[in-house]
């Protein structure tokens, strides 16, 4: 006899995935109760189910808010699969979908469970003599982003941060005031080294007395990221050029998240993640500097080393970054996702106010020394 889960499709995708990730509860087949406006979400779930050997079918409904219609469709479903071992996952869907399906499954004396959306705890609602259990496997970033509509997820940086780069970024943060102007100059040279030779323009005589700049070059050279060739800088590879062009701040934030993972049991942590989503006939690419999952909630960190110039309301770079981050958070993680702006430079007062209005955390300039503690506090406060 095949085992089947009936799942209710809505914007709440994660509880429809985590039971499938646990081999103790993985069914042979999933049937999705889905309305027309949730067809895209159903397609996203299919690309998670099928690679795990789970067959997938859809049971369409015309109206996700019509209790009587939903009840009739679920009765028809149970009549068709009368001889199968079918269980209801009552977590998703609209309230009418959940209530109607629950009533029918109770009437037919079929099993029903509910998944706590944050704790991944499977709670048996019927029959009442089954114990609730913690699901064994927790969703990772790739599956989470796919559940929210990503067609492709590519994590370009899949490794931890090497000790040499941890030492470099810690040194930069510890002496952020002294190195700030020099880092801006290094950004410039790295940006213009985007060529086959990874060779920068010449460092002119204006830098001869700039001790902080030459000390900074020594730090990056000791980390194996660049070398001097005459008056030019030559980067070890394109990743080294990226790190010198501001990517070092992303690595620092990534290392902080990895440290937090040890104490607060984050589900997954990623860096330099590219997410491709279909928009009509085209694909739209979104990039995340650093992201992690905690209690099935997505946290995004956007890292900026350039000075965010203020101006009139139409040309305020700080506001543009915050609005973009706000949009990306909602697009990739839904209403429960959280976001933080990590900025090498201070944030202007009106943009700090704007960040608070958008419920975006921020950690800037001298406060970067305490980024790890700030992330931990962010999580512990449940904000």
GULO-907214 format. One record per residue (C-alpha): residue number from 1; residue in one letter; x, y, z. Coordinates in steps of 0.05 Angstrom, whole numbers. Layout:
<num: NUM	residu: a	c1: X	c2: Y	c3: Z>
...
//
This chain:
<num: 1	residu: x	c1: 0	c2: 0	c3: 0>
<num: 2	residu: x	c1: 28	c2: 68	c3: -20>
<num: 3	residu: x	c1: 34	c2: 123	c3: 32>
<num: 4	residu: x	c1: 6	c2: 191	c3: 12>
<num: 5	residu: x	c1: 8	c2: 260	c3: 43>
<num: 6	residu: x	c1: -45	c2: 311	c3: 25>
<num: 7	residu: x	c1: -13	c2: 380	c3: 31>
<num: 8	residu: x	c1: -49	c2: 447	c3: 27>
<num: 9	residu: x	c1: -13	c2: 497	c3: -17>
<num: 10	residu: x	c1: -6	c2: 569	c3: 5>
<num: 11	residu: x	c1: 48	c2: 621	c3: 16>
<num: 12	residu: x	c1: 69	c2: 582	c3: 78>
<num: 13	residu: x	c1: 115	c2: 532	c3: 43>
<num: 14	residu: x	c1: 165	c2: 507	c3: 94>
<num: 15	residu: x	c1: 119	c2: 461	c3: 135>
<num: 16	residu: x	c1: 101	c2: 425	c3: 70>
<num: 17	residu: x	c1: 174	c2: 408	c3: 60>
<num: 18	residu: x	c1: 205	c2: 388	c3: 127>
<num: 19	residu: x	c1: 165	c2: 323	c3: 135>
<num: 20	residu: x	c1: 190	c2: 303	c3: 66>
<num: 21	residu: x	c1: 262	c2: 314	c3: 89>
<num: 22	residu: x	c1: 253	c2: 265	c3: 147>
<num: 23	residu: x	c1: 259	c2: 193	c3: 122>
<num: 24	residu: x	c1: 213	c2: 169	c3: 178>
<num: 25	residu: x	c1: 154	c2: 208	c3: 149>
<num: 26	residu: x	c1: 171	c2: 214	c3: 76>
<num: 27	residu: x	c1: 112	c2: 187	c3: 36>
<num: 28	residu: x	c1: 113	c2: 152	c3: -31>
<num: 29	residu: x	c1: 69	c2: 206	c3: -60>
<num: 30	residu: x	c1: 46	c2: 277	c3: -46>
<num: 31	residu: x	c1: -20	c2: 305	c3: -70>
<num: 32	residu: x	c1: -26	c2: 380	c3: -69>
<num: 33	residu: x	c1: -93	c2: 413	c3: -56>
<num: 34	residu: x	c1: -81	c2: 476	c3: -97>
<num: 35	residu: x	c1: -121	c2: 535	c3: -122>
<num: 36	residu: x	c1: -105	c2: 571	c3: -188>
<num: 37	residu: x	c1: -68	c2: 628	c3: -155>
<num: 38	residu: x	c1: -20	c2: 579	c3: -121>
<num: 39	residu: x	c1: 0	c2: 539	c3: -183>
<num: 40	residu: x	c1: 69	c2: 572	c3: -184>
<num: 41	residu: x	c1: 81	c2: 555	c3: -111>
<num: 42	residu: x	c1: 60	c2: 483	c3: -125>
<num: 43	residu: x	c1: 110	c2: 480	c3: -183>
<num: 44	residu: x	c1: 165	c2: 504	c3: -135>
<num: 45	residu: x	c1: 149	c2: 449	c3: -86>
<num: 46	residu: x	c1: 149	c2: 396	c3: -140>
<num: 47	residu: x	c1: 223	c2: 411	c3: -156>
<num: 48	residu: x	c1: 239	c2: 395	c3: -83>
<num: 49	residu: x	c1: 196	c2: 332	c3: -77>
<num: 50	residu: x	c1: 214	c2: 296	c3: -141>
<num: 51	residu: x	c1: 290	c2: 293	c3: -132>
<num: 52	residu: x	c1: 276	c2: 256	c3: -68>
<num: 53	residu: x	c1: 238	c2: 201	c3: -103>
<num: 54	residu: x	c1: 169	c2: 226	c3: -83>
<num: 55	residu: x	c1: 114	c2: 223	c3: -135>
<num: 56	residu: x	c1: 72	c2: 287	c3: -141>
<num: 57	residu: x	c1: 1	c2: 300	c3: -162>
<num: 58	residu: x	c1: -46	c2: 360	c3: -158>
<num: 59	residu: x	c1: -118	c2: 362	c3: -135>
<num: 60	residu: x	c1: -145	c2: 429	c3: -159>
<num: 61	residu: x	c1: -197	c2: 471	c3: -124>
<num: 62	residu: x	c1: -235	c2: 530	c3: -154>
<num: 63	residu: x	c1: -239	c2: 573	c3: -92>
<num: 64	residu: x	c1: -191	c2: 570	c3: -33>
<num: 65	residu: x	c1: -243	c2: 605	c3: 12>
<num: 66	residu: x	c1: -305	c2: 564	c3: -4>
<num: 67	residu: x	c1: -310	c2: 514	c3: 53>
<num: 68	residu: x	c1: -366	c2: 473	c3: 23>
<num: 69	residu: x	c1: -330	c2: 467	c3: -44>
<num: 70	residu: x	c1: -265	c2: 448	c3: -11>
<num: 71	residu: x	c1: -300	c2: 396	c3: 33>
<num: 72	residu: x	c1: -332	c2: 364	c3: -29>
<num: 73	residu: x	c1: -265	c2: 361	c3: -65>
<num: 74	residu: x	c1: -231	c2: 328	c3: -6>
<num: 75	residu: x	c1: -287	c2: 277	c3: -1>
<num: 76	residu: x	c1: -277	c2: 261	c3: -75>
<num: 77	residu: x	c1: -203	c2: 253	c3: -63>
<num: 78	residu: x	c1: -212	c2: 204	c3: -5>
<num: 79	residu: x	c1: -263	c2: 165	c3: -45>
<num: 80	residu: x	c1: -214	c2: 158	c3: -103>
<num: 81	residu: x	c1: -157	c2: 137	c3: -57>
<num: 82	residu: x	c1: -200	c2: 96	c3: -9>
<num: 83	residu: x	c1: -152	c2: 37	c3: -7>
<num: 84	residu: x	c1: -89	c2: 79	c3: 3>
<num: 85	residu: x	c1: -53	c2: 100	c3: 66>
<num: 86	residu: x	c1: -68	c2: 175	c3: 63>
<num: 87	residu: x	c1: -50	c2: 227	c3: 115>
<num: 88	residu: x	c1: -67	c2: 301	c3: 119>
<num: 89	residu: x	c1: -14	c2: 354	c3: 132>
<num: 90	residu: x	c1: -61	c2: 408	c3: 158>
<num: 91	residu: x	c1: -8	c2: 462	c3: 165>
<num: 92	residu: x	c1: -14	c2: 502	c3: 100>
<num: 93	residu: x	c1: -70	c2: 530	c3: 58>
<num: 94	residu: x	c1: -122	c2: 582	c3: 76>
<num: 95	residu: x	c1: -161	c2: 574	c3: 140>
<num: 96	residu: x	c1: -222	c2: 547	c3: 102>
<num: 97	residu: x	c1: -177	c2: 496	c3: 67>
<num: 98	residu: x	c1: -147	c2: 472	c3: 133>
<num: 99	residu: x	c1: -215	c2: 469	c3: 169>
<num: 100	residu: x	c1: -251	c2: 434	c3: 112>
<num: 101	residu: x	c1: -196	c2: 383	c3: 101>
<num: 102	residu: x	c1: -190	c2: 369	c3: 176>
<num: 103	residu: x	c1: -265	c2: 357	c3: 182>
<num: 104	residu: x	c1: -267	c2: 308	c3: 125>
<num: 105	residu: x	c1: -205	c2: 269	c3: 148>
<num: 106	residu: x	c1: -234	c2: 264	c3: 218>
<num: 107	residu: x	c1: -301	c2: 239	c3: 190>
<num: 108	residu: x	c1: -263	c2: 186	c3: 149>
<num: 109	residu: x	c1: -219	c2: 170	c3: 210>
<num: 110	residu: x	c1: -155	c2: 186	c3: 171>
<num: 111	residu: x	c1: -91	c2: 210	c3: 204>
<num: 112	residu: x	c1: -78	c2: 285	c3: 211>
<num: 113	residu: x	c1: -16	c2: 322	c3: 233>
<num: 114	residu: x	c1: 7	c2: 394	c3: 240>
<num: 115	residu: x	c1: 78	c2: 420	c3: 234>
<num: 116	residu: x	c1: 101	c2: 475	c3: 281>
<num: 117	residu: x	c1: 129	c2: 524	c3: 229>
<num: 118	residu: x	c1: 190	c2: 546	c3: 270>
<num: 119	residu: x	c1: 207	c2: 486	c3: 313>
<num: 120	residu: x	c1: 198	c2: 432	c3: 260>
<num: 121	residu: x	c1: 156	c2: 391	c3: 309>
<num: 122	residu: x	c1: 105	c2: 344	c3: 279>
<num: 123	residu: x	c1: 42	c2: 346	c3: 322>
<num: 124	residu: x	c1: -9	c2: 291	c3: 313>
<num: 125	residu: x	c1: -80	c2: 318	c3: 315>
<num: 126	residu: x	c1: -114	c2: 252	c3: 299>
<num: 127	residu: x	c1: -112	c2: 199	c3: 325>
<num: 128	residu: x	c1: -99	c2: 227	c3: 393>
<num: 129	residu: x	c1: -56	c2: 170	c3: 418>
<num: 130	residu: x	c1: 5	c2: 186	c3: 375>
<num: 131	residu: x	c1: 63	c2: 224	c3: 406>
<num: 132	residu: x	c1: 88	c2: 289	c3: 375>
<num: 133	residu: x	c1: 159	c2: 285	c3: 349>
<num: 134	residu: x	c1: 215	c2: 331	c3: 328>
<num: 135	residu: x	c1: 231	c2: 324	c3: 254>
<num: 136	residu: x	c1: 301	c2: 299	c3: 242>
<num: 137	residu: x	c1: 324	c2: 343	c3: 185>
<num: 138	residu: x	c1: 317	c2: 417	c3: 179>
<num: 139	residu: x	c1: 309	c2: 455	c3: 114>
<num: 140	residu: x	c1: 372	c2: 485	c3: 83>
<num: 141	residu: x	c1: 380	c2: 549	c3: 44>
<num: 142	residu: x	c1: 373	c2: 518	c3: -25>
<num: 143	residu: x	c1: 307	c2: 483	c3: -10>
<num: 144	residu: x	c1: 281	c2: 543	c3: 27>
<num: 145	residu: x	c1: 294	c2: 590	c3: -31>
<num: 146	residu: x	c1: 265	c2: 540	c3: -81>
<num: 147	residu: x	c1: 202	c2: 536	c3: -38>
<num: 148	residu: x	c1: 195	c2: 612	c3: -46>
<num: 149	residu: x	c1: 200	c2: 609	c3: -122>
<num: 150	residu: x	c1: 274	c2: 604	c3: -139>
<num: 151	residu: x	c1: 288	c2: 564	c3: -203>
<num: 152	residu: x	c1: 362	c2: 560	c3: -191>
<num: 153	residu: x	c1: 405	c2: 572	c3: -129>
<num: 154	residu: x	c1: 480	c2: 578	c3: -137>
<num: 155	residu: x	c1: 525	c2: 588	c3: -77>
<num: 156	residu: x	c1: 589	c2: 612	c3: -109>
<num: 157	residu: x	c1: 629	c2: 612	c3: -44>
<num: 158	residu: x	c1: 619	c2: 544	c3: -10>
<num: 159	residu: x	c1: 677	c2: 543	c3: 39>
<num: 160	residu: x	c1: 691	c2: 571	c3: 107>
<num: 161	residu: x	c1: 736	c2: 632	c3: 115>
<num: 162	residu: x	c1: 810	c2: 612	c3: 117>
<num: 163	residu: x	c1: 850	c2: 635	c3: 178>
<num: 164	residu: x	c1: 892	c2: 683	c3: 136>
<num: 165	residu: x	c1: 830	c2: 720	c3: 113>
<num: 166	residu: x	c1: 799	c2: 719	c3: 182>
<num: 167	residu: x	c1: 862	c2: 751	c3: 208>
<num: 168	residu: x	c1: 860	c2: 803	c3: 152>
<num: 169	residu: x	c1: 787	c2: 822	c3: 162>
<num: 170	residu: x	c1: 795	c2: 825	c3: 238>
<num: 171	residu: x	c1: 854	c2: 872	c3: 230>
<num: 172	residu: x	c1: 815	c2: 917	c3: 183>
<num: 173	residu: x	c1: 756	c2: 921	c3: 230>
<num: 174	residu: x	c1: 799	c2: 931	c3: 292>
<num: 175	residu: x	c1: 832	c2: 991	c3: 260>
<num: 176	residu: x	c1: 774	c2: 1014	c3: 218>
<num: 177	residu: x	c1: 785	c2: 1088	c3: 232>
<num: 178	residu: x	c1: 858	c2: 1087	c3: 209>
<num: 179	residu: x	c1: 846	c2: 1045	c3: 147>
<num: 180	residu: x	c1: 781	c2: 1075	c3: 122>
<num: 181	residu: x	c1: 810	c2: 1124	c3: 70>
<num: 182	residu: x	c1: 862	c2: 1073	c3: 47>
<num: 183	residu: x	c1: 809	c2: 1020	c3: 37>
<num: 184	residu: x	c1: 771	c2: 1068	c3: -8>
<num: 185	residu: x	c1: 834	c2: 1076	c3: -50>
<num: 186	residu: x	c1: 845	c2: 1001	c3: -54>
<num: 187	residu: x	c1: 773	c2: 993	c3: -76>
<num: 188	residu: x	c1: 788	c2: 1039	c3: -134>
<num: 189	residu: x	c1: 850	c2: 1002	c3: -157>
<num: 190	residu: x	c1: 815	c2: 934	c3: -150>
<num: 191	residu: x	c1: 754	c2: 959	c3: -189>
<num: 192	residu: x	c1: 798	c2: 980	c3: -248>
<num: 193	residu: x	c1: 837	c2: 915	c3: -247>
<num: 194	residu: x	c1: 779	c2: 877	c3: -278>
<num: 195	residu: x	c1: 819	c2: 854	c3: -338>
<num: 196	residu: x	c1: 853	c2: 791	c3: -362>
<num: 197	residu: x	c1: 918	c2: 808	c3: -325>
<num: 198	residu: x	c1: 882	c2: 830	c3: -262>
<num: 199	residu: x	c1: 928	c2: 890	c3: -264>
<num: 200	residu: x	c1: 910	c2: 957	c3: -233>
<num: 201	residu: x	c1: 926	c2: 1026	c3: -258>
<num: 202	residu: x	c1: 991	c2: 1056	c3: -234>
<num: 203	residu: x	c1: 995	c2: 1079	c3: -162>
<num: 204	residu: x	c1: 1018	c2: 1151	c3: -171>
<num: 205	residu: x	c1: 1065	c2: 1193	c3: -129>
<num: 206	residu: x	c1: 1007	c2: 1222	c3: -88>
<num: 207	residu: x	c1: 1008	c2: 1158	c3: -46>
<num: 208	residu: x	c1: 1082	c2: 1161	c3: -29>
<num: 209	residu: x	c1: 1070	c2: 1192	c3: 40>
<num: 210	residu: x	c1: 1006	c2: 1153	c3: 53>
<num: 211	residu: x	c1: 1032	c2: 1104	c3: 106>
<num: 212	residu: x	c1: 963	c2: 1074	c3: 119>
<num: 213	residu: x	c1: 955	c2: 1056	c3: 46>
<num: 214	residu: x	c1: 1022	c2: 1021	c3: 42>
<num: 215	residu: x	c1: 1009	c2: 985	c3: 107>
<num: 216	residu: x	c1: 943	c2: 962	c3: 79>
<num: 217	residu: x	c1: 977	c2: 935	c3: 16>
<num: 218	residu: x	c1: 1025	c2: 897	c3: 60>
<num: 219	residu: x	c1: 966	c2: 864	c3: 97>
<num: 220	residu: x	c1: 933	c2: 843	c3: 31>
<num: 221	residu: x	c1: 1000	c2: 818	c3: 4>
<num: 222	residu: x	c1: 1014	c2: 777	c3: 67>
<num: 223	residu: x	c1: 945	c2: 745	c3: 58>
<num: 224	residu: x	c1: 966	c2: 724	c3: -13>
<num: 225	residu: x	c1: 915	c2: 768	c3: -48>
<num: 226	residu: x	c1: 960	c2: 814	c3: -88>
<num: 227	residu: x	c1: 1032	c2: 833	c3: -105>
<num: 228	residu: x	c1: 1065	c2: 896	c3: -129>
<num: 229	residu: x	c1: 1093	c2: 898	c3: -199>
<num: 230	residu: x	c1: 1128	c2: 964	c3: -209>
<num: 231	residu: x	c1: 1076	c2: 1019	c3: -197>
<num: 232	residu: x	c1: 1017	c2: 971	c3: -208>
<num: 233	residu: x	c1: 981	c2: 921	c3: -165>
<num: 234	residu: x	c1: 969	c2: 851	c3: -192>
<num: 235	residu: x	c1: 916	c2: 808	c3: -158>
<num: 236	residu: x	c1: 925	c2: 733	c3: -147>
<num: 237	residu: x	c1: 859	c2: 715	c3: -180>
<num: 238	residu: x	c1: 791	c2: 745	c3: -192>
<num: 239	residu: x	c1: 767	c2: 724	c3: -123>
<num: 240	residu: x	c1: 826	c2: 761	c3: -92>
<num: 241	residu: x	c1: 807	c2: 823	c3: -133>
<num: 242	residu: x	c1: 736	c2: 816	c3: -108>
<num: 243	residu: x	c1: 759	c2: 813	c3: -36>
<num: 244	residu: x	c1: 801	c2: 876	c3: -45>
<num: 245	residu: x	c1: 743	c2: 910	c3: -79>
<num: 246	residu: x	c1: 700	c2: 906	c3: -16>
<num: 247	residu: x	c1: 688	c2: 832	c3: -13>
<num: 248	residu: x	c1: 729	c2: 829	c3: 51>
<num: 249	residu: x	c1: 669	c2: 858	c3: 89>
<num: 250	residu: x	c1: 625	c2: 802	c3: 64>
<num: 251	residu: x	c1: 676	c2: 751	c3: 87>
<num: 252	residu: x	c1: 679	c2: 784	c3: 155>
<num: 253	residu: x	c1: 603	c2: 782	c3: 162>
<num: 254	residu: x	c1: 603	c2: 710	c3: 137>
<num: 255	residu: x	c1: 656	c2: 690	c3: 189>
<num: 256	residu: x	c1: 614	c2: 724	c3: 244>
<num: 257	residu: x	c1: 553	c2: 683	c3: 223>
<num: 258	residu: x	c1: 594	c2: 619	c3: 223>
<num: 259	residu: x	c1: 616	c2: 635	c3: 294>
<num: 260	residu: x	c1: 544	c2: 648	c3: 315>
<num: 261	residu: x	c1: 524	c2: 582	c3: 283>
<num: 262	residu: x	c1: 566	c2: 544	c3: 334>
<num: 263	residu: x	c1: 529	c2: 573	c3: 394>
<num: 264	residu: x	c1: 458	c2: 585	c3: 368>
<num: 265	residu: x	c1: 451	c2: 525	c3: 321>
<num: 266	residu: x	c1: 435	c2: 560	c3: 256>
<num: 267	residu: x	c1: 406	c2: 513	c3: 204>
<num: 268	residu: x	c1: 449	c2: 537	c3: 147>
<num: 269	residu: x	c1: 495	c2: 595	c3: 129>
<num: 270	residu: x	c1: 513	c2: 618	c3: 59>
<num: 271	residu: x	c1: 555	c2: 671	c3: 24>
<num: 272	residu: x	c1: 552	c2: 700	c3: -46>
<num: 273	residu: x	c1: 487	c2: 665	c3: -64>
<num: 274	residu: x	c1: 457	c2: 676	c3: -133>
<num: 275	residu: x	c1: 382	c2: 663	c3: -140>
<num: 276	residu: x	c1: 349	c2: 659	c3: -207>
<num: 277	residu: x	c1: 273	c2: 669	c3: -212>
<num: 278	residu: x	c1: 228	c2: 665	c3: -272>
<num: 279	residu: x	c1: 191	c2: 729	c3: -288>
<num: 280	residu: x	c1: 146	c2: 717	c3: -348>
<num: 281	residu: x	c1: 190	c2: 690	c3: -404>
<num: 282	residu: x	c1: 254	c2: 718	c3: -372>
<num: 283	residu: x	c1: 296	c2: 700	c3: -313>
<num: 284	residu: x	c1: 314	c2: 751	c3: -260>
<num: 285	residu: x	c1: 379	c2: 743	c3: -221>
<num: 286	residu: x	c1: 383	c2: 765	c3: -148>
<num: 287	residu: x	c1: 445	c2: 762	c3: -105>
<num: 288	residu: x	c1: 452	c2: 755	c3: -30>
<num: 289	residu: x	c1: 517	c2: 774	c3: 4>
<num: 290	residu: x	c1: 506	c2: 732	c3: 66>
<num: 291	residu: x	c1: 444	c2: 692	c3: 87>
<num: 292	residu: x	c1: 426	c2: 642	c3: 141>
<num: 293	residu: x	c1: 367	c2: 604	c3: 168>
<num: 294	residu: x	c1: 345	c2: 602	c3: 240>
<num: 295	residu: x	c1: 280	c2: 568	c3: 262>
<num: 296	residu: x	c1: 259	c2: 564	c3: 189>
<num: 297	residu: x	c1: 265	c2: 639	c3: 180>
<num: 298	residu: x	c1: 310	c2: 672	c3: 129>
<num: 299	residu: x	c1: 359	c2: 726	c3: 151>
<num: 300	residu: x	c1: 394	c2: 769	c3: 99>
<num: 301	residu: x	c1: 457	c2: 811	c3: 108>
<num: 302	residu: x	c1: 473	c2: 863	c3: 55>
<num: 303	residu: x	c1: 545	c2: 888	c3: 59>
<num: 304	residu: x	c1: 568	c2: 956	c3: 33>
<num: 305	residu: x	c1: 638	c2: 986	c3: 34>
<num: 306	residu: x	c1: 624	c2: 1046	c3: -10>
<num: 307	residu: x	c1: 602	c2: 1112	c3: 21>
<num: 308	residu: x	c1: 527	c2: 1118	c3: 12>
<num: 309	residu: x	c1: 517	c2: 1188	c3: -14>
<num: 310	residu: x	c1: 458	c2: 1228	c3: 9>
<num: 311	residu: x	c1: 420	c2: 1278	c3: -34>
<num: 312	residu: x	c1: 350	c2: 1295	c3: -52>
<num: 313	residu: x	c1: 296	c2: 1243	c3: -44>
<num: 314	residu: x	c1: 306	c2: 1217	c3: -115>
<num: 315	residu: x	c1: 382	c2: 1208	c3: -108>
<num: 316	residu: x	c1: 394	c2: 1182	c3: -38>
<num: 317	residu: x	c1: 439	c2: 1120	c3: -44>
<num: 318	residu: x	c1: 427	c2: 1100	c3: 28>
<num: 319	residu: x	c1: 351	c2: 1100	c3: 17>
<num: 320	residu: x	c1: 360	c2: 1061	c3: -48>
<num: 321	residu: x	c1: 400	c2: 1006	c3: -13>
<num: 322	residu: x	c1: 349	c2: 1001	c3: 43>
<num: 323	residu: x	c1: 289	c2: 997	c3: -4>
<num: 324	residu: x	c1: 324	c2: 945	c3: -47>
<num: 325	residu: x	c1: 340	c2: 904	c3: 15>
<num: 326	residu: x	c1: 268	c2: 909	c3: 39>
<num: 327	residu: x	c1: 243	c2: 885	c3: -28>
<num: 328	residu: x	c1: 293	c2: 828	c3: -32>
<num: 329	residu: x	c1: 275	c2: 805	c3: 38>
<num: 330	residu: x	c1: 201	c2: 799	c3: 20>
<num: 331	residu: x	c1: 214	c2: 768	c3: -48>
<num: 332	residu: x	c1: 261	c2: 713	c3: -24>
<num: 333	residu: x	c1: 237	c2: 699	c3: 46>
<num: 334	residu: x	c1: 165	c2: 721	c3: 53>
<num: 335	residu: x	c1: 135	c2: 762	c3: 109>
<num: 336	residu: x	c1: 175	c2: 728	c3: 165>
<num: 337	residu: x	c1: 244	c2: 741	c3: 135>
<num: 338	residu: x	c1: 292	c2: 791	c3: 168>
<num: 339	residu: x	c1: 346	c2: 836	c3: 140>
<num: 340	residu: x	c1: 408	c2: 874	c3: 164>
<num: 341	residu: x	c1: 451	c2: 926	c3: 129>
<num: 342	residu: x	c1: 525	c2: 918	c3: 145>
<num: 343	residu: x	c1: 561	c2: 982	c3: 124>
<num: 344	residu: x	c1: 634	c2: 1000	c3: 129>
<num: 345	residu: x	c1: 614	c2: 1074	c3: 131>
<num: 346	residu: x	c1: 566	c2: 1108	c3: 180>
<num: 347	residu: x	c1: 493	c2: 1112	c3: 161>
<num: 348	residu: x	c1: 463	c2: 1181	c3: 159>
<num: 349	residu: x	c1: 411	c2: 1197	c3: 213>
<num: 350	residu: x	c1: 352	c2: 1200	c3: 165>
<num: 351	residu: x	c1: 371	c2: 1132	c3: 136>
<num: 352	residu: x	c1: 377	c2: 1102	c3: 205>
<num: 353	residu: x	c1: 306	c2: 1126	c3: 216>
<num: 354	residu: x	c1: 285	c2: 1096	c3: 150>
<num: 355	residu: x	c1: 317	c2: 1029	c3: 168>
<num: 356	residu: x	c1: 277	c2: 1027	c3: 233>
<num: 357	residu: x	c1: 213	c2: 1043	c3: 195>
<num: 358	residu: x	c1: 227	c2: 985	c3: 148>
<num: 359	residu: x	c1: 247	c2: 939	c3: 206>
<num: 360	residu: x	c1: 317	c2: 931	c3: 178>
<num: 361	residu: x	c1: 374	c2: 922	c3: 228>
<num: 362	residu: x	c1: 440	c2: 958	c3: 214>
<num: 363	residu: x	c1: 511	c2: 953	c3: 238>
<num: 364	residu: x	c1: 559	c2: 1007	c3: 214>
<num: 365	residu: x	c1: 630	c2: 1032	c3: 219>
<num: 366	residu: x	c1: 657	c2: 1027	c3: 291>
<num: 367	residu: x	c1: 600	c2: 981	c3: 311>
<num: 368	residu: x	c1: 626	c2: 929	c3: 262>
<num: 369	residu: x	c1: 674	c2: 907	c3: 317>
<num: 370	residu: x	c1: 613	c2: 879	c3: 352>
<num: 371	residu: x	c1: 577	c2: 849	c3: 292>
<num: 372	residu: x	c1: 579	c2: 778	c3: 319>
<num: 373	residu: x	c1: 547	c2: 799	c3: 384>
<num: 374	residu: x	c1: 496	c2: 842	c3: 347>
<num: 375	residu: x	c1: 476	c2: 782	c3: 304>
<num: 376	residu: x	c1: 468	c2: 738	c3: 365>
<num: 377	residu: x	c1: 427	c2: 791	c3: 401>
<num: 378	residu: x	c1: 385	c2: 800	c3: 338>
<num: 379	residu: x	c1: 367	c2: 727	c3: 340>
<num: 380	residu: x	c1: 357	c2: 721	c3: 414>
<num: 381	residu: x	c1: 309	c2: 780	c3: 414>
<num: 382	residu: x	c1: 268	c2: 747	c3: 359>
<num: 383	residu: x	c1: 269	c2: 811	c3: 319>
//
